[in-house]
Amino acid sequence: MNGSEFAGKAVIVTGAAQGIGRTIAEQFLRQDAGVVIFDLDDELAAETARQLSPGGEPVVSVGGDVSRRADVHRAVETCVERFGRLDVMVAHAGIAAARPLLEIDDASWQRIMDVNLTGVFLCTQEAGRVMARSGGGTIVVTASTNAFWVESNLAHYNTSKGGVVAFVRSAAIDLARYNIRVNAVAPGVVLTRISAWVTENPALAADYLKHIPLNRFAETIDVAKVVLFLASSNSSYITGQTIVLDGGQTLGIMVDAPEEPIPGTGLS
Ligand SMILES: NC(=O)c1ccc[n+]([C@@H]2O[C@H](COP(=O)([O-])OP(=O)(O)OC[C@H]3O[C@@H](n4cnc5c(N)ncnc54)[C@H](O)[C@@H]3O)[C@@H](O)[C@H]2O)c1
């Protein structure tokens, strides 16, 4: 798109080989940004980069694990080497697992914290150091409605996302002096492989949709649009915030109250 504020800017998206992250990367490319696709699955990341660059669009893939500082550092270095700058870090990669609280083992708990929370810290710190030297930037992190509206059997996931929301507030305060804004998106159910257990089960999906006022699950583009807003100057005075995009799911309980006077009100 001509005249985009992202034209000539450089963006890293973690977890961008597929799902929401891939759509975020695609949207930045459409705005003429240079994009680093960073993902644990290096083959899929490379394939995605090829697919998103049919006309030679400026995209490069880096394989690595967001929970390892050396890997995150390499992604940031690659971005600066390839594009000469880093303007936006989208710390999106995350994993989930379902297990009753009393059965969660140490390794699962630790892995979810390492990827979902430590990964966000490492991405923010490594990107923040480059942005601080170059006059600023924006960081957008993927949290989840599970940060405040918890679901059963997801204690490790819920906790990691609650930590992400507190981290984003902390990072926003500490990095404001460098002209770096830090915000988060908190999606409800988005149509990707990690929510397929509910969205692709007709009975479960129908039941779940009864609790979503907009009566649909999110498409990946619904999330990407908010990420681009938070990365852009359209949100220039917003920092430390978590934007919920869940079709209204966590607003309250949806029950059809009877269309009759409630006893004792005197109303007809
Ligand atoms: N899909 C949903 O319903 C939903 C809802 C709320 C929040 N989220 C969040 O969105 C993010 C990703 O979700 P998605 O639906 O796009 O998932 P996805 O599984 O479709 O894609 C995630 C990508 O992240 C990569 N990844 C996983 N661990 C990584 C690591 N350690 N380092 C680098 N890359 C890694 C995977 O290889 C994969 O390509 C997560 O943070 C998740 O918590 C998803």
PDBQT file of the ligand as one rigid body, heavy atoms in Angstrom, charges set to zero:
ROOT
HETATM    1  N1  LIG A 301      -5.815 -19.367  18.733  1.00  0.00    +0.000 N 
HETATM    2  C1  LIG A 301      -6.450 -18.866  19.793  1.00  0.00    +0.000 C 
HETATM    3  O1  LIG A 301      -7.626 -19.139  20.044  1.00  0.00    +0.000 OA
HETATM    4  C2  LIG A 301      -5.701 -17.922  20.713  1.00  0.00    +0.000 A 
HETATM    5  C3  LIG A 301      -6.433 -17.195  21.651  1.00  0.00    +0.000 A 
HETATM    6  C4  LIG A 301      -5.776 -16.325  22.523  1.00  0.00    +0.000 A 
HETATM    7  C5  LIG A 301      -4.408 -16.190  22.426  1.00  0.00    +0.000 A 
HETATM    8  N2  LIG A 301      -3.712 -16.920  21.505  1.00  0.00    +0.000 N 
HETATM    9  C6  LIG A 301      -2.259 -16.765  21.486  1.00  0.00    +0.000 C 
HETATM   10  O2  LIG A 301      -1.791 -16.605  20.164  1.00  0.00    +0.000 OA
HETATM   11  C7  LIG A 301      -0.454 -17.135  20.080  1.00  0.00    +0.000 C 
HETATM   12  C8  LIG A 301      -0.296 -18.167  18.991  1.00  0.00    +0.000 C 
HETATM   13  O3  LIG A 301      -1.483 -18.718  18.737  1.00  0.00    +0.000 OA
HETATM   14  P1  LIG A 301      -1.875 -19.314  17.315  1.00  0.00    +0.000 P 
HETATM   15  O4  LIG A 301      -3.314 -19.638  17.476  1.00  0.00    +0.000 OA
HETATM   16  O5  LIG A 301      -1.405 -18.458  16.217  1.00  0.00    +0.000 OA
HETATM   17  O6  LIG A 301      -1.033 -20.680  17.377  1.00  0.00    +0.000 OA
HETATM   18  P2  LIG A 301      -0.383 -21.619  16.249  1.00  0.00    +0.000 P 
HETATM   19  O7  LIG A 301      -0.063 -22.864  16.970  1.00  0.00    +0.000 OA
HETATM   20  O8  LIG A 301      -1.241 -21.632  15.032  1.00  0.00    +0.000 OA
HETATM   21  O9  LIG A 301       0.958 -20.841  15.869  1.00  0.00    +0.000 OA
HETATM   22  C9  LIG A 301       1.944 -20.635  16.849  1.00  0.00    +0.000 C 
HETATM   23  C10 LIG A 301       3.304 -20.618  16.177  1.00  0.00    +0.000 C 
HETATM   24  O10 LIG A 301       4.260 -20.358  17.223  1.00  0.00    +0.000 OA
HETATM   25  C11 LIG A 301       5.367 -21.210  17.031  1.00  0.00    +0.000 C 
HETATM   26  N3  LIG A 301       6.059 -21.427  18.321  1.00  0.00    +0.000 N 
HETATM   27  C12 LIG A 301       5.640 -22.213  19.335  1.00  0.00    +0.000 A 
HETATM   28  N4  LIG A 301       6.563 -22.192  20.310  1.00  0.00    +0.000 NA
HETATM   29  C13 LIG A 301       7.557 -21.379  19.900  1.00  0.00    +0.000 A 
HETATM   30  C14 LIG A 301       8.791 -20.990  20.457  1.00  0.00    +0.000 A 
HETATM   31  N5  LIG A 301       9.194 -21.469  21.645  1.00  0.00    +0.000 N 
HETATM   32  N6  LIG A 301       9.578 -20.146  19.768  1.00  0.00    +0.000 NA
HETATM   33  C15 LIG A 301       9.199 -19.696  18.530  1.00  0.00    +0.000 A 
HETATM   34  N7  LIG A 301       8.048 -20.050  17.942  1.00  0.00    +0.000 NA
HETATM   35  C16 LIG A 301       7.233 -20.885  18.624  1.00  0.00    +0.000 A 
HETATM   36  C17 LIG A 301       4.788 -22.500  16.485  1.00  0.00    +0.000 C 
HETATM   37  O11 LIG A 301       5.773 -23.254  15.802  1.00  0.00    +0.000 OA
HETATM   38  C18 LIG A 301       3.692 -21.959  15.562  1.00  0.00    +0.000 C 
HETATM   39  O12 LIG A 301       4.183 -21.767  14.238  1.00  0.00    +0.000 OA
HETATM   40  C19 LIG A 301      -0.139 -17.687  21.456  1.00  0.00    +0.000 C 
HETATM   41  O13 LIG A 301       0.542 -16.708  22.205  1.00  0.00    +0.000 OA
HETATM   42  C20 LIG A 301      -1.515 -17.957  22.005  1.00  0.00    +0.000 C 
HETATM   43  O14 LIG A 301      -1.508 -18.010  23.407  1.00  0.00    +0.000 OA
HETATM   44  C21 LIG A 301      -4.324 -17.771  20.650  1.00  0.00    +0.000 A 
ENDROOT
TORSDOF 0
